[in-house]
Amino acid sequence: MFFVNREMEVQSAELLECMAAKQPTFFGTAISQFAFEVLIFKASATHVARTYEEREAAVHLVPLLPFLSSRAGTCNRKTHRDRLNVALRVVNQIPRNMPIVMTCTCVMQKALFGDILEKMHAFSNIVQLSHSTRPYPRSVSSNVIVVPYFSQSQNSASCANDGLIYWRGSPTVGNRNATRVRRHIMSYHMKDGFDVFGSDRTKCTDTNSLCINGFGAGRDQLAKKIMRENMSKHEFCLVPEGDSPESSRFADAINGLCTPVVISTRIPVLHSNVWRDSIIVIEPKTFLKLSAADVLRQVRAANISCKTRLQLRHETSANMILHRLEELVNKSSFSHVQSVVG
């Protein structure tokens, strides 16, 4: 059972409402960093494992939305700093022997929290849910539970079984090794079994008018939405690294019931039977030696069913993570050992 502080719940709900009024298109854009924080908060409101009696709870969930808060500015006469101070005060009131679960997935956590970050470090009972580990003390906590990268994409209703491998994206990113992988992907353009096109993240133009820049947004706000819709129409989706190992493309593939073909050893692939049976992983060094025909043969040989893809999507849902929250925290908190869902 988990407990959600009422003041934090109201503050987060007001923040979502304010942001929707200020920037109506914000939640429809390609920005993905905030998605996990928002979806966990929404799921917590009506979750079966939630209790309104703190003494009955095993875990205290603090629904802080720092990434969204930093961009919302002043809402209901509260600034971003005001909202962080409320969170700090709430955390200070929680018994030190109760695990405090906080969501903060943004890469630049120090920039988000400022001097409050150091104050958070005083609480050894904070457990952070994040889609990646970050070096402590530049993160909220040294106790990190790695959870799947989330996106705002709509769930696909059915599985595609066309046997095609899909890719859209920039051939060049900040990471040199990731760029080599992406350029090798581009060599599969026009090959049998592949639907591959690249886009220039600087000039932001391509032959399909599907243009993605370094902020995940194209010439119009529909660019990434179109890409997600296309992913759901294909059976396999390539997921290489970008500037960093994390990729919203991973979550988009899972939500779209498109089997992720992960070309990385660093993207968190969670330790469970469902993940092992649902995701194809190819090491980058191996991938660079494979022809298009080799990759197509290997991917199709995996024979991943629609039922398995549906199970994968279910396991990565916010509701499922909340349902397993007590178990996850028990495995990770107070041990200073980073762990993963599964």
C-alpha positions as CSV (number, residue, x, y, z in Angstrom):
1,M,0.0,0.0,0.0
2,F,1.2,3.5,-0.7
3,F,0.2,6.9,0.6
4,V,0.0,10.2,-1.4
5,N,0.2,13.5,0.5
6,R,-3.0,15.5,-0.2
7,E,-1.2,18.8,-0.5
8,M,1.2,17.4,-3.1
9,E,-1.6,15.8,-5.0
10,V,-3.6,19.1,-5.2
11,Q,-0.4,21.0,-6.2
12,S,0.3,18.6,-9.0
13,A,-3.2,18.6,-10.3
14,E,-3.3,22.4,-10.3
15,L,0.0,22.4,-12.2
16,L,-1.3,20.1,-14.9
17,E,-4.4,22.2,-15.3
18,C,-2.4,25.5,-15.4
19,M,0.0,24.1,-18.0
20,A,-2.9,22.9,-20.2
21,A,-4.4,26.4,-20.1
22,K,-1.1,28.2,-20.7
23,Q,0.3,25.9,-23.5
24,P,-2.6,23.9,-24.9
25,T,-0.3,22.1,-27.4
26,F,2.4,21.2,-24.8
27,F,1.0,17.7,-24.1
28,G,0.7,16.9,-27.7
29,T,4.3,17.7,-28.6
30,A,7.2,15.3,-28.8
31,I,8.5,16.3,-25.4
32,S,8.8,13.0,-23.4
33,Q,10.9,13.7,-20.3
34,F,7.9,14.7,-18.2
35,A,5.7,11.8,-19.4
36,F,6.6,9.3,-16.7
37,E,6.1,11.8,-13.9
38,V,2.7,12.8,-15.2
39,L,1.4,9.2,-15.9
40,I,2.6,7.9,-12.5
41,F,0.7,10.9,-10.8
42,K,-2.5,10.3,-12.8
43,A,-2.4,6.5,-12.1
44,S,-1.8,7.1,-8.4
45,A,-5.1,9.0,-8.0
46,T,-7.3,6.0,-8.3
47,H,-5.0,3.1,-7.9
48,V,-6.2,0.1,-5.9
49,A,-3.1,0.0,-3.8
50,R,-3.5,3.6,-2.6
51,T,-4.4,4.2,1.0
52,Y,-5.6,7.4,2.6
53,E,-4.3,6.3,6.0
54,E,-0.6,7.0,6.3
55,R,-0.2,4.5,9.1
56,E,-1.4,1.7,6.8
57,A,1.1,2.6,4.1
58,A,4.5,0.9,3.4
59,V,5.6,3.6,1.0
60,H,5.0,7.3,0.8
61,L,4.7,8.6,-2.8
62,V,5.5,12.2,-3.5
63,P,4.0,13.2,-6.8
64,L,6.4,15.9,-7.7
65,L,6.5,17.0,-11.4
66,P,9.8,18.9,-11.5
67,F,10.3,18.9,-15.3
68,L,6.8,20.2,-16.0
69,S,7.0,22.7,-13.0
70,S,10.2,24.3,-14.3
71,R,8.5,25.1,-17.6
72,A,5.1,26.2,-16.3
73,G,6.4,29.3,-14.5
74,T,4.0,30.9,-12.1
75,C,0.7,29.1,-11.6
76,N,-1.9,29.9,-9.0
77,R,0.5,32.4,-7.6
78,K,3.1,29.7,-7.0
79,T,6.5,29.7,-8.8
80,H,8.6,26.7,-9.5
81,R,10.7,27.4,-6.4
82,D,7.5,27.7,-4.3
83,R,6.4,24.2,-5.5
84,L,9.8,22.7,-4.7
85,N,9.6,24.2,-1.2
86,V,6.3,22.6,-0.6
87,A,7.7,19.2,-1.7
88,L,10.7,19.7,0.7
89,R,8.4,20.6,3.6
90,V,6.2,17.5,2.9
91,V,9.3,15.3,2.7
92,N,10.5,16.7,6.0
93,Q,7.2,15.7,7.7
94,I,7.4,12.1,6.6
95,P,8.9,9.6,9.2
96,R,12.5,8.8,8.4
97,N,11.9,5.1,8.6
98,M,9.3,5.2,5.8
99,P,10.6,5.0,2.2
100,I,9.8,8.1,0.2
101,V,9.3,7.5,-3.5
102,M,9.9,10.5,-5.8
103,T,9.7,10.7,-9.6
104,C,12.3,12.8,-11.3
105,T,13.4,11.6,-14.8
106,C,15.0,14.8,-16.2
107,V,18.7,14.6,-17.1
108,M,19.4,18.0,-15.6
109,Q,18.2,17.4,-12.1
110,K,20.7,19.9,-10.5
111,A,19.4,22.6,-12.8
112,L,15.8,21.8,-11.8
113,F,16.3,21.7,-8.1
114,G,19.0,24.3,-7.5
115,D,20.1,24.4,-3.8
116,I,17.1,22.4,-2.8
117,L,18.8,19.3,-4.3
118,E,21.4,19.4,-1.5
119,K,18.7,19.6,1.1
120,M,17.0,16.5,-0.5
121,H,20.3,14.7,0.0
122,A,19.7,14.8,3.8
123,F,17.0,12.2,3.4
124,S,18.5,8.8,3.1
125,N,15.0,7.2,2.8
126,I,14.3,8.8,-0.6
127,V,14.0,6.3,-3.5
128,Q,13.9,7.8,-7.0
129,L,11.9,6.4,-9.9
130,S,13.8,7.3,-13.1
131,H,14.3,6.0,-16.6
132,S,18.0,6.2,-16.1
133,T,20.6,6.3,-13.4
134,R,22.4,9.7,-12.9
135,P,25.6,10.3,-11.0
136,Y,25.0,11.1,-7.3
137,P,25.0,13.8,-5.9
138,R,23.8,15.4,-9.0
139,S,20.6,13.4,-8.8
140,V,17.8,13.5,-6.1
141,S,18.9,10.2,-4.5
142,S,21.5,7.5,-4.7
143,N,18.7,4.9,-4.4
144,V,17.3,4.6,-7.9
145,I,14.8,2.3,-9.4
146,V,15.1,2.3,-13.2
147,V,11.8,2.2,-14.9
148,P,10.8,2.1,-18.6
149,Y,11.1,5.3,-20.6
150,F,7.5,6.6,-21.1
151,S,6.0,8.6,-23.9
152,Q,2.7,10.4,-24.6
153,S,1.8,8.1,-27.5
154,Q,-1.6,6.6,-27.7
155,N,-1.9,2.8,-27.3
156,S,-2.2,0.9,-30.6
157,A,-5.4,-1.2,-30.8
158,S,-3.9,-4.1,-32.8
159,C,-0.6,-5.7,-33.8
160,A,0.9,-5.2,-37.2
161,N,2.4,-8.3,-38.8
162,D,3.8,-7.0,-42.0
163,G,7.4,-8.3,-41.2
164,L,8.9,-4.8,-42.0
165,I,11.5,-3.1,-40.0
166,Y,10.8,0.6,-39.4
167,W,13.1,3.6,-38.8
168,R,12.9,7.4,-38.9
169,G,15.5,9.7,-37.4
170,S,18.7,11.6,-37.7
171,P,21.8,9.8,-39.0
172,T,23.9,12.0,-36.8
173,V,23.8,12.5,-33.0
174,G,26.1,13.8,-30.3
175,N,27.5,10.3,-29.5
176,R,30.1,9.2,-32.1
177,N,29.4,5.4,-31.7
178,A,25.7,6.0,-31.9
179,T,26.2,8.0,-35.1
180,R,28.1,5.0,-36.6
181,V,25.1,2.8,-35.8
182,R,22.6,5.2,-37.2
183,R,24.6,5.6,-40.4
184,H,24.7,1.9,-40.8
185,I,20.9,1.9,-40.4
186,M,20.7,4.4,-43.3
187,S,22.5,1.9,-45.5
188,Y,19.4,-0.2,-45.3
189,H,17.4,2.5,-47.1
190,M,15.4,0.9,-50.0
191,K,16.4,-2.6,-49.0
192,D,13.8,-5.3,-49.0
193,G,12.0,-5.6,-45.7
194,F,12.9,-2.2,-44.5
195,D,11.1,1.1,-44.2
196,V,14.0,3.5,-43.5
197,F,14.4,7.2,-44.0
198,G,16.6,9.8,-42.3
199,S,16.1,13.4,-41.3
200,D,18.6,16.3,-40.9
201,R,18.2,17.5,-37.3
202,T,19.9,20.8,-38.2
203,K,18.2,21.8,-41.4
204,C,15.2,19.8,-40.4
205,T,14.1,18.6,-43.8
206,D,13.7,15.2,-45.3
207,T,12.0,13.5,-48.3
208,N,9.0,12.4,-46.3
209,S,8.3,15.8,-44.6
210,L,8.9,13.9,-41.3
211,C,11.5,16.2,-39.7
212,I,12.8,15.7,-36.1
213,N,15.3,18.1,-34.5
214,G,17.4,17.7,-31.4
215,F,14.5,18.6,-29.2
216,G,12.2,15.9,-30.6
217,A,10.1,18.4,-32.5
218,G,9.9,19.0,-36.2
219,R,8.7,21.7,-38.5
220,D,5.3,21.3,-36.9
221,Q,4.2,19.7,-33.6
222,L,2.8,16.7,-35.4
223,A,6.1,15.3,-36.5
224,K,6.7,12.9,-33.7
225,K,3.0,12.0,-33.6
226,I,3.2,10.9,-37.2
227,M,6.3,8.9,-36.5
228,R,4.6,7.1,-33.6
229,E,1.6,6.3,-35.8
230,N,3.8,4.9,-38.4
231,M,5.6,2.7,-35.8
232,S,2.3,1.1,-34.8
233,K,1.8,0.1,-38.5
234,H,5.0,-2.0,-38.5
235,E,6.0,-5.2,-36.8
236,F,9.6,-4.2,-35.9
237,C,11.1,-0.9,-34.9
238,L,14.8,-0.1,-34.7
239,V,15.8,1.5,-31.4
240,P,19.4,2.7,-31.4
241,E,21.0,5.1,-28.9
242,G,20.8,8.9,-29.5
243,D,22.8,11.6,-27.7
244,S,22.4,9.5,-24.6
245,P,21.3,5.8,-24.3
246,E,17.7,6.6,-23.4
247,S,15.2,7.0,-26.2
248,S,11.5,7.8,-26.3
249,R,11.5,5.7,-29.4
250,F,11.7,2.7,-27.1
251,A,8.5,3.5,-25.3
252,D,6.8,4.5,-28.6
253,A,7.5,1.1,-30.0
254,I,6.2,-0.7,-27.0
255,N,3.0,1.3,-26.9
256,G,2.5,0.8,-30.6
257,L,2.9,-3.0,-30.3
258,C,6.0,-2.7,-32.5
259,T,8.7,-5.2,-31.4
260,P,11.7,-3.1,-30.3
261,V,15.0,-4.1,-31.9
262,V,17.4,-2.5,-29.5
263,I,20.8,-1.8,-30.9
264,S,22.6,-1.1,-27.6
265,T,23.9,-2.7,-24.5
266,R,23.2,0.4,-22.4
267,I,19.5,1.0,-23.0
268,P,17.8,-0.4,-19.8
269,V,16.2,-3.7,-20.9
270,L,14.5,-4.9,-17.7
271,H,15.1,-8.2,-16.1
272,S,12.0,-10.3,-16.4
273,N,10.8,-13.1,-18.6
274,V,8.4,-10.8,-20.4
275,W,11.1,-8.4,-21.4
276,R,13.5,-11.2,-22.4
277,D,10.8,-12.8,-24.7
278,S,9.5,-9.5,-26.1
279,I,12.6,-7.5,-27.1
280,I,15.3,-8.2,-29.6
281,V,18.8,-6.9,-28.6
282,I,21.7,-6.7,-31.0
283,E,25.1,-5.4,-29.8
284,P,26.3,-2.4,-31.8
285,K,29.6,-4.0,-32.8
286,T,27.7,-7.0,-34.1
287,F,25.1,-4.8,-35.9
288,L,27.7,-2.9,-37.8
289,K,28.9,-6.1,-39.4
290,L,25.4,-7.3,-40.4
291,S,23.9,-6.8,-43.9
292,A,20.2,-5.8,-44.3
293,A,19.4,-9.4,-45.1
294,D,21.2,-10.6,-42.0
295,V,19.2,-8.3,-39.7
296,L,15.9,-9.1,-41.4
297,R,16.6,-12.8,-41.0
298,Q,17.6,-12.5,-37.3
299,V,14.6,-10.3,-36.4
300,R,12.0,-12.4,-38.1
301,A,13.4,-15.6,-36.6
302,A,12.5,-14.2,-33.1
303,N,8.8,-14.9,-33.9
304,I,7.4,-12.6,-31.2
305,S,3.6,-13.0,-31.0
306,C,1.0,-10.2,-30.6
307,K,0.1,-11.7,-27.2
308,T,3.7,-11.3,-26.0
309,R,3.8,-7.7,-27.3
310,L,0.6,-6.9,-25.3
311,Q,2.2,-8.4,-22.2
312,L,5.2,-6.2,-22.6
313,R,3.0,-3.1,-22.9
314,H,1.1,-4.1,-19.8
315,E,4.2,-4.6,-17.8
316,T,5.5,-1.1,-18.6
317,S,2.3,0.7,-17.7
318,A,2.2,3.2,-14.8
319,N,-0.5,1.2,-13.1
320,M,1.7,-1.9,-13.1
321,I,4.7,-0.1,-11.7
322,L,2.5,1.4,-8.9
323,H,1.1,-2.1,-8.2
324,R,4.6,-3.4,-7.6
325,L,5.9,-0.3,-5.8
326,E,6.3,-1.8,-2.4
327,E,8.2,-4.8,-3.8
328,L,10.4,-2.5,-5.9
329,V,11.3,-0.2,-3.0
330,N,12.0,-3.1,-0.7
331,K,14.6,-4.3,-3.2
332,S,16.3,-1.0,-3.6
333,S,15.9,1.4,-0.7
334,F,18.5,2.0,1.9
335,S,20.9,-0.3,0.1
336,H,22.4,2.4,-2.3
337,V,22.2,-0.2,-5.0
338,Q,20.7,0.8,-8.3
339,S,18.1,-1.7,-9.5
340,V,15.5,-2.2,-12.3
341,V,11.9,-3.1,-12.6
342,G,11.5,-6.9,-13.1
